[in-house]
Amino acid sequence: MKEFARLLIALTLIAAISGGILAAVESVTREPIAEQRRLQMLRALSAVLPAFDNSPDSDTLTITTGSDRQGREVETVFYRGRNEEQLVGTAFRVVAPDGYSGNIAVMVGIRPDHRVHAIEILTHAETPGLGDKINEPWYKALFVDKALDRNDWRVKKDGGDFDQLTGATISARAVVGAVRTGLELYREHEDKIIAQGDNP
């Protein structure tokens, strides 16, 4: 019985010390991790927005844009880029749920003339050598200067304006659909985005 008590005390001490170490490590790494995430976000915003001189990651508007399958609200964050206090573009993240291997997250940048400035693929799990070509510069360039009402937002195989990827039509179709959905969301909330965007 005494042996069991000693073992129990030893295990309790080990667990307490381990918990303390983990808490200390988490405390030390929390801010650097947060800063890395912020820098990653700024890199993505820089890739999809026209040249800006503000901090778009702190000039945002969050709007409830729907609900998920569980009925929970889905919010979209609109990041506003400015140059000399003038709104030059808005960026937002959209997710294609119908990629070949799962969700594809895309950052879309749109100019005030309603044309796409650029897109950036944030995350995906598409097949190497096939679907992962959605992340190649030539593919992302297909979206530059495209607009919701001036283009047919389908892949060419479906009668639209966008090239599909050989052997990976599903991936291309998912990205095109996600960007189109994002542009529709932007158009639906544009007045609010611009009205607040003119008054930082």
N, C-alpha and C positions, 0 to 999 in steps of 0.2 A: 504493500500500500504506500509506504514511504517512497519507494522507487517510482511508483506511478505519479505521486505528487511532485517529485523532483522533475520528472519528465514533462509533466504538464506545465510547471513553472518555466522550465527551459524553453519549451515551445512557445509559450506566451511571450517570453522576453524576445525570442527571435522574431516572432510575428510583429511585435511592437517596434523593434529596431528596424526591421525591413520596411514597415509602413512609414516610419519616420524618414528613412532614406528616400523612399519613393516620393513622399510629399516634398522633401527638400529639392530633389531633382526636378520635379514638376514645377515647383516655384521658380527655380533658376532658369528653366528652359521655356517657360510660358511666354515671356515677352519676346525672346528671339524668334520663336515659332510664329507668333502673331505678326512680327515685323516681316518675316519671310513671306507670309501669306499676303501681306499688304503689298510688298514689292512685286510678287507674282501678279497680283491684280493690276497694279500700275503698268506692268509690262504688257498685259493683255489689252488694257485700255489704250496704251500708246500704239499698239498694233492696229487697232480698229478705228481710232478717232483721228480727225485732222489735227494738225499741230495745236497744242493747247498750252496755256501758261498758268493754269490753276491746278488744283488737286481734285480730279473728277471722283476719286474714291471718297471724298468728303462733301461733294456737291451732288447729293443724290435725292431721288424721290422714290419712295416705296409705295407701290399700289397693289391692292388685292386684285388679282387678275383671274381668279377662278377657284376651283376646289379640286382636291385629288379624289381618288377612288374611295377613300375613307371619309370623305366629306369635310376634310380639313382645308382651311383656306390656303391658297397658294399665292405667295407674294412675289412680285417682280421688282427688282431694284433697277432704276434708270439712272445711269451715271452721266453727268453733264460735263462736256468739255468746253472750255471758254478760251478765247484769245482776246486780250485787252477788254475783258468783261463781256464780250459778245459771245453768245452761244454759237459754237461752230459744229457741234455734233453731240449725239446722244448714243450711249452704248448700253446694252442690256444682255443678259444671259438667257438663253432658251435651251430647252432640253428636248432632243428627239428620243422618244421612248421606243421607237421602232427600228433601231439599228440592228444589223445582222447579229451582233453579239451583245446587245444591251443598249443602255442609254448613251447618247452622244451629246455632250454639252458644248454649246457654241456661243461665243461672244460676238454680237453683231453691233457694228457701228453705223449709224445713219446720219447723213447731213441734213441741214434744214430744208434742202430742196427735195427731200424724201428719197434720195438715192442712197444705196448702200455705199459706204466708204470702204469698208473691208469687213471680213469675218476672221475669226480665230477659233480653231478647234481647241477647247480646253481639256476635255477628257473623252476617251473612247476606249473600246476594247475590240475594235474591228480586226479582221484577219490580216496579219502581216503580209505585205506584198500584194494585197487585193484591196480590201476595204480601208486599210490604213492610209491609202493614197488620198483620202479626204483631207489629210494634214499636209499635203504637198503644196508648195506655193502656186503652181500652175492651176491647181484645182480651186484653191481659195480665191484666186484672181478672177474666176468665172463670175463671181458675185459682184465685183466692183462695178459701180454705176448702175446696177439693176434697181428697178423700182417696182413697187407692188402693182401699180396699174398699167405699167408699160411693158411688162413681161409676163409670159406664161410660166407660172411657177410649178412646172413639172419637168421631169427628165425627158429627153428627146424620145426615148423609147415609149413614153406615155403621151407624146404629142407636144411636149413643152419645149422651152428654150435652153435647157441645161443639159450639158453632156453628162452621160452616165459613165461609170467606171467599168471597164471591161471585167466581167466576172464578179462585179460588186455593185450591181444596180441597186440593191436594197440599201446599202450604205449611202449612196448618192441620193437616192429618193428620200431617205430619212433627213439628211442635211437640208436639202431643198425645202422639204416640208416644214422643218423647224424654223428656218429663216423666214419663210412666208408667214408662219404663225406669229413670229416675233414682230414682223412688219405690221401685221394686222393689229397686234396689241398696241404697238406704238401709235398707229393711226387712231385707234379708239381713245387713247389717253393723251394725244398730242397737245390739245389745248391746255391741259393741266400742266404738262411737262414744260411747255414753252412759257406759260404764264408765270410759273414759279421760277423758271430758268432765267427770266429777265430780271429777277430780283434776288440776287445771291444773299 
